Amino acid sequence: MKKIIMLMSLLVTVSLMGADSKVDGEKVFEAQCASCHIKMISKDDLVKQLKTVKAPPMVEVSNQLKNNIKIVDDLDDDIHRAVVIAFIKDYVEYPHLDKSMCQAMALERFGVMPSMKGKISEDELNAVAAWVYDYYIGKKF
């Protein structure tokens, strides 16, 4: 009986964690990330603006993460999405050179991003991480 109760409470906890947030990830991006990361830009336009750009464009960040994080031949898109989102959430709060998936020239140009720990709520972090994955599906840099 104890195992059943524990299993039920675990299932409820997991389902609540996956519940749709009322926080708009794109609005979080605009408020918390857009001062450094450009939402969408072409490579040609980026080259023209490189001196004023503070961080890699988010379209390239999203694509790099999706391409570099592999889950056993990516047999399950939902698992891949969950792992990429978990990585984003961790990196935003605990950025480190060893975790970075930027190309070497981007790291040399921009360095490692500052931590957002304490500057973004858990709900905002969940929403923006999911938005970064979902918004850029099919969009190329």
N, C-alpha and C positions, 0 to 999 in steps of 0.2 A: 504494500500500500504506500509506504514511504517513497519507493521508487516511482510510482505512478504520479504522486503529488509533485515530486521533484521534476519529473519529466514534463508534466503539465505546466509548472511554473516556468521552466526553461523555454518551452514553446511559446508561452504568453510573452515572455521577455523578448525573445527573438522576433516575434511578430510585431511587438510594439516598436522595436528598434527599426524595423523596416517600414513602419507606417509613413505615409506621405506627410512630409513636413509642409507647413503653411508658409514656409520661408521660400521666397523666389530667388533661386540661385543666380539668375542673371542680374537681379538688383543687388545682390551681395557682391557679385563681380564688379559691377559699376561703382559701388561704394567703397569696396575694400581692395580691389586688385587693379582697376583700370588706371589708377594714377601712375602705375609702373608698366603694366602689361597692356599692349594694344590688343583689342578684341579680334580684329581681322585686318590683315594687310597682305599685299602680295610681296614676293621677294624683291621685285624691282622697286616698289615703293619703299620698302624697308631700307634698301641700299641708299636711296635718296635721303632718308630721314635718320640714318644710323647715328649721327652725332647727337641727336636729341632723344633717342630712344633709351629708356632706363632699364628695360628688361626684355627678355625674349617675348615675341608676340605669343599670345595665348593659343592661337591656332597651331603654332609649331610646338609649344609645350605639350599640348594635348596629343598631337600626332607622335611626338617622340616617346611619350609615356606608353601609348597604345602599341607602338612598334617594339619597344624595348622590354616591356613586361610580357613575358610569355608564360602560358599555363599549358603544359603538356599538349603541344600542338593546338592550343586554343580550341579544344573540343567543345567547350561550353562558353558561349558569349556572356552569359549572366555571371559566371565565375570570373571571367576575365574583367568584366566591368566592375565587379565587387572588389577585386584585388587592386585595380588601378585607382578606384575611388579611395580605398584604404591607404594606398601609397600617397595620394595627394593630401589626404587629411594629415597623415604623419609628417610629410615633408613641410607642409605649411607651418606646422607648429615647431618642428624640429629639423630645420634644414641643415644639411651638412654636405660638404664636398664629396664625401664617399657615397652619398645617396644620389647625387645629381645624375640626371640622364640627359643633360644638355650636351651638345657637341662641344668639343674642346675650345673652339674659337668663341662660342657664346659664353662659356665660363670665363675665358680670358677677358672678354669685353665687359661682361656684366657682373661677374663674381657670383657668390652664393646669395640667395635672397635673405633678407632679415626674417627672423621668426615673427609669426603673427600670434604666438601664444599670448593669451590674455587680451588680444585685440579683436578677436572674432569668437562668437559664441559657438557652442557645439552644433546647434541647429543651423546656423549660418555656414559653418564649415561643412556639414553634411550636404546642405543644399548647393553650395558652390562647387564642391568636389563632383557631385553628380552632374551638375550643369556643364562643367568643363569636359566631362566625358561625353555626355549626350549631345551637346550643342554642336560639337565639331565632327560628328559622325558624317563621313563623306566629304568633309571640307578639307581642302589641301592648301598648303602654304605656297 
